[in-house]
Amino acid sequence: MDYNKLFSEINNSIAKNKTKGKVASYIPELSKINPAKFGVHLTTINNKNFSFGDSNEKFSIQSISKVLSLTLAYSIEGEKLWNRVGVEPSGTPFNSLVLLEHNKGIPRNPLINSGAIVICDILVSKLKNPKQDFLKFIRELSGNYKLNYCLKMVESEKNYGFRNVALVNLMKSFNNIENDIDVVMDFYYNLCSIEMTCQELSRTFLFLTTDGTDPISNKIIFSESKSKRINAIMQLCGFYDEAGEFAFKVGLPGKSGVGGGIVAIHPNKYSIVVWSPLLNKKGNSYKGMKFLEKFTSKTQSSIF
Ligand code: GLU
């Protein structure tokens, strides 16, 4: 399949309609990005690579890193993890407090902010040096040993993280946070600040296309059953309160971030990343969603 040609054709067809949306502005550092950026990268399980546009430029992966911290926590903690966080779609925005009060401090799922903060708390309890250990984990997965946190982004997140501070305090009041709040939040903000290229990110997520074993290094990240479950969670909870729309129109498990990135995987086939910073009202990349809808339609590669 000549994916390069297809990428260009799909891009042309979307460009004609003019891309809508707004760059995330609630964190000042995020609002500085050039809205015209657009990149795509697809990695097959046989390590064939196809790309388009700004696919080699780093961008802030933001909430996409929540899947990676969940992977690490799940591989360490096992099924006990689900005592502290649920697996249901939230149907509310990523930083909503509403359901958390109702559910007595147990987040609906690990991919919304409250859930990801609980995952950070677990990693802070279990890892010797959480920030360094997590970095080591994603460096190995991506094959890029220079990956790092973006300190400017961390500062910006910290200065404007009012809702996240509210979430962690509410969960602490329900005894669902074990560690010092500042330590947990510092780790959380660092996770959000990671920058990767489309190529690095699609390579990083390849282990979820092949039942938890990285098809390039043959390293077992976690079991087949855990991999299946993470894919199920991405399918149901990976797109804020638009996960149904993504399943309906694209039909792949995936995760988006407010930096405009979307990663989606097709089990036993490929991992694909699309990056376009203009977001729709639900916080997902406007062009990224459109592009993937056209891509899975033209290649008939939805999982359904
Ligand atoms: N840095 C973001 C926050 O916690 C994560 C946003 C996202 O990509 O969903 O506010």
Residues whose N, C-alpha, C, O or C-beta is under 5 A from the ligand:
A	BS01	LIG	Q62 S63 F94 N113 C192 S256 G257 V258 G259
